[in-house]
Amino acid sequence: MPSAAASAALAKGFFAGLFDFSFETFVALKVIKVLYGIFLLVLALGALGGIGAAVIDIFQGNILLGLGILIFLPIGALVYLVVGRVYFELIIVAFKIAEDAGEIARNTRK
């Protein structure tokens, strides 16, 4: 069951939340999904670029360098993915804590 603040945020919508000068709704929780998608896209393009660079290195005679890139690139991409995901989750947790604290404050005023 969503909290009262979450229900109000969903009812207001994205653009209404942008112009909410009381800052009762958090737009970041809606934007974070898009930012994570962009993060994944950039990570995938970077990995593909790294694979392309490794193939070019192999064809240019730098076989060890190309193989090294092909070996360490997936490990680096996986680490980058985990760290990025944790970062985005920390942002979401901070906003959820703020929402819950606001709800607790409203309930104690009653």
N, C-alpha and C positions, 0 to 999 in steps of 0.2 A: 504494500500500500504506500503510494508516494506521500511525502510530507506536504504540509500546507504550502510551504515555500516553493516546492517543486511543482505543485499543481498550479500555483499562481504564475510561475515562470513559463510553464507550458501554455497557459491560457493567454499570456501576453504576446507570445511570439518573439521571433528573433529580432525583427526591426523595431518593435516596440521596446524591447529590452535594451537596444542600443541607445535609445533616447530617454531612458529611465534615469533621471537625475538623482533619484533617491538611492540608486544602486541596490535595490531590493532583489533584482533578478541578475543572475550571473550569465553573461553571454559566453564566457570562456568554456562552459560545459557544452555548449552547442558547437563552438568553433574548434574545440580540441579534436573532434573526429576528423574534420577536414585537415587540420594540421598533421595529424598522425598519418592520414592518407598521403599527404605531400611528402612526409618523412619517408614512408615506405617506397614511394615512387623514386625519390632521390637516391635512396639506398640501392634499389634495384638497378637504376641507370648507372650508378657508380660501379656496381659489381659487374655489370655488362661491359662497361668501359674498361675495367681492370682485366676482364677476360680477353677483350679485344687487344689490349696492350700486351698481354702475355703471349697471345698468338703471334702478334707482330714481332715480338722479341724472339720467339722461337724460330720464325722464318728468317729473321735477320742474322741468325747464328748465335744469339745469346740464349742457348738452350737452358742452361742452369737458372738464369734469371727468370725466364718464362715459366719454367716448372716451379720455381719458388713462388712466383706470383700465383700460379694456379693452385698451389698447396695452401698458402697462407691467406689468400683472398677470402675463401669461404669462412675461415676461422675469424678473421677480422670483421667480416660482414655480420656474422652471428653475434659477436661481442657487441658490435655497434647497435644491432637490432635490440638486444637485451637491455643495454644501457638506455637507449632511446625510449623503449617501452616503459622501463622503470621511471624515467623522467616524466613521461606523460601521465603515468599513474599517480606519481607524487603530486602533480599539479591538480589532478582530479580530486585526490584525497584532501588537499588543502581547501578546495572549494566546498567539498561535501562537509568538512568540519565546520566551515563558516556557516553553511546553511543550517546544520544541526544546532550549532550554538545559537543562531538567531531564533530558531524554533524553541529551544529551551528557554531563552530569555523571554519570548512572548508567552510561553506557558507559565512562567513564574510570576509574570505581571498580573495574571488573572486572579 
